[in-house]
Amino acid sequence: MPDNKQPRVTAAEPIALREAAQVLRDGGLVAVPTETVYGLAARADSEMAVAGIYRAKGRPAFNPLIVHVADIAAAERLAHFDDRAQALVARFWPGPLTLVLPRRLDAGLAAAVTAGLPTVALRCPAHPVMQALLAQTGLPLAAPSANRSGAISPSSAAHVAISLGERVDLILDGGVCAQGIESTIVALCAEGGWQVLRPGPVSAEQIAEVLGAMPEIGSGGDVSLIEAPGQLASHYAPGKPVRLEAAVAAGDEFHIGFGPVAGDVTLSAEGDLAEAAARLYACLHSGAASAKPRIAVAPISNSGIGEAINDRLTRAAY
């Protein structure tokens, strides 16, 4: 669709939700809020619908998609759950944890969803709008972040409109996302170990409390080992050079502050990492829209959710 037209943005109210559900059943694309970031949803059982996601995002074909489900029963129709997976979903679902699990042969998912892998990435979201769409469609929904591939993820409907324009059939405005950073992705290995493929709101320490062991070393950004979304080395890019650990900015740099470093905007004046995660993409969007050709980001602690924030910033600066 032409980029110069205005995208359809509507409040996520009951009439709009019914329309969105019909768009999805018909194989269209709907941008929808979750507790993490806005997702670009399509029915996960349709090759044509999933192709629309790749077309809209300009997404590499080797990068799999997260499939969103309404509950554990829906998830178990798509993947094999062992005791470890059951324990994790009992603790963290609905919520910002994605599990990479062995796909069932009769899952009925479009091949592009798993990018040819024998596994599938599953999440049960907590946001009422996404839950309403899952309930009304009765379908598993593939929903990567609603932005052009490699660009800054959207934490508001306005971010989606700027990034995708009319490439998406409908944008449901549910306000600013509470978490503001993508879900944690965990792979459960057949040998009994586990890996954090992408850090997020659920920390490795929290997962270890459930599984009783610390994670193995993950595959990181090695494109040859892409098992889940967000593993590409260059990702979340604002289209400008990004300098990290910058307590002071140069004259040509838009400065994103944190804690005592004020900056042009701040992730959190109080040094609150949860607030910083929620504001991360909004601040990067502000930097991308500024007249300054470069972006500098203040130092951020790597503890807790700070690990996920620094992961996104490192990829943005790649």
Buried (B, 14 or more C-beta within 10 A) or exposed (E): EEEEEEBBBBEBEEEBBEBBBBBBBEBBBBBBBBBBBBBBBBBBBBEEBBBBBBEBBEBEEEBBBBBBBBBBEBBBEBBBBEEBBEBBBEBBBBBBBBBBBBBBEEBEBBEBBBBEBEBBBBBBBBBBBBBBBBEBBEBBBBBBBBBBBBBBBBBBBBBBBBBBBBBBBBBBBBEBBBBBBBBBBBBBEEEEBBBBBBBBBBBBEBBEEBBEEEBEEBBEBEEEEBBBBBBBEEBBBBBBEBBBEBEEBEEEBBBBBBBEBEBBBBBBBEBBBBBBBBBBBBBBBBBBEBEBEBBBBBBBBBEBBBBBBBBBBBBBBB
